[in-house]
């Protein structure tokens, strides 16, 4: 992991992007006054393999069993059968 000040990131943005794309660095953390404020990461295209109202909040399920497991967890959360509520 590489860290860079905002000024350094502005000055060397192309270099940091190249190092990320070539996988020399997984990401670059941008710092301001020594504190992290942003992370420069490779772009990953979003897939539209999500359904209905849950497009933004429910990730694509890999199998029906996974969906049923998550459905049961949500049901337990709301019914008080071992959930946080």
C-alpha positions in Angstrom: 0.0 0.0 0.0 1.4 3.4 -1.0 0.4 6.7 0.7 0.7 10.1 -1.0 -0.1 13.6 0.1 -2.8 15.5 -1.9 -0.1 17.6 -3.6 2.0 14.5 -4.5 -1.1 12.7 -5.8 -2.0 15.6 -8.0 1.6 15.8 -9.3 2.0 12.1 -9.9 -1.5 10.9 -10.6 -0.5 9.1 -13.9 2.3 7.3 -12.1 0.0 6.1 -9.3 -2.7 5.0 -11.8 0.0 3.0 -13.8 1.2 1.3 -10.6 -2.3 0.3 -9.7 -3.1 -1.0 -13.2 0.1 -3.0 -13.4 -0.7 -4.4 -9.9 2.5 -3.1 -8.3 0.2 -1.5 -5.7 -3.3 -2.7 -4.8 -4.3 0.9 -4.1 -2.9 4.3 -3.0 -4.1 6.1 0.1 -4.3 9.9 -0.2 -3.5 11.7 3.0 -4.0 15.2 4.2 -2.0 16.3 7.2 -1.0 12.7 7.7 -4.6 11.4 7.9 -6.2 9.2 5.2 -8.9 11.0 3.3 -9.3 8.9 0.1 -8.2 5.7 -1.6 -7.3 5.4 -5.3 -8.4 1.9 -6.4 -8.8 0.2 -9.8 -12.2 0.7 -11.4 -14.5 -2.3 -11.4 -17.5 -2.1 -13.7 -20.8 -2.6 -11.9 -22.9 -5.4 -13.0 -26.7 -5.1 -13.3 -27.3 -8.6 -12.1 -29.5 -7.4 -9.3 -33.2 -7.5 -9.2 -36.1 -5.2 -8.3 -36.1 -2.8 -5.4 -33.0 -4.5 -4.0 -30.8 -3.5 -6.9 -28.7 -1.1 -4.8 -28.7 -3.0 -1.5 -29.0 -6.8 -2.1 -26.0 -8.3 -4.0 -26.5 -10.9 -6.6 -27.1 -14.3 -5.0 -24.9 -17.2 -6.2 -27.5 -19.9 -5.5 -31.0 -20.5 -4.3 -29.5 -22.0 -1.1 -27.6 -18.7 -0.4 -30.8 -16.7 -1.0 -32.8 -18.9 1.4 -30.1 -18.7 4.0 -30.1 -14.9 3.8 -33.9 -14.8 3.8 -34.0 -16.9 6.9 -31.4 -14.6 8.6 -33.5 -11.5 7.8 -36.7 -13.3 9.0 -34.9 -14.1 12.3 -33.8 -10.6 12.7 -37.3 -9.3 12.5 -39.0 -12.0 14.5 -36.6 -11.9 17.4 -35.4 -15.5 16.9 -31.7 -14.9 17.3 -31.5 -11.6 15.5 -30.2 -8.3 16.8 -33.7 -6.8 17.4 
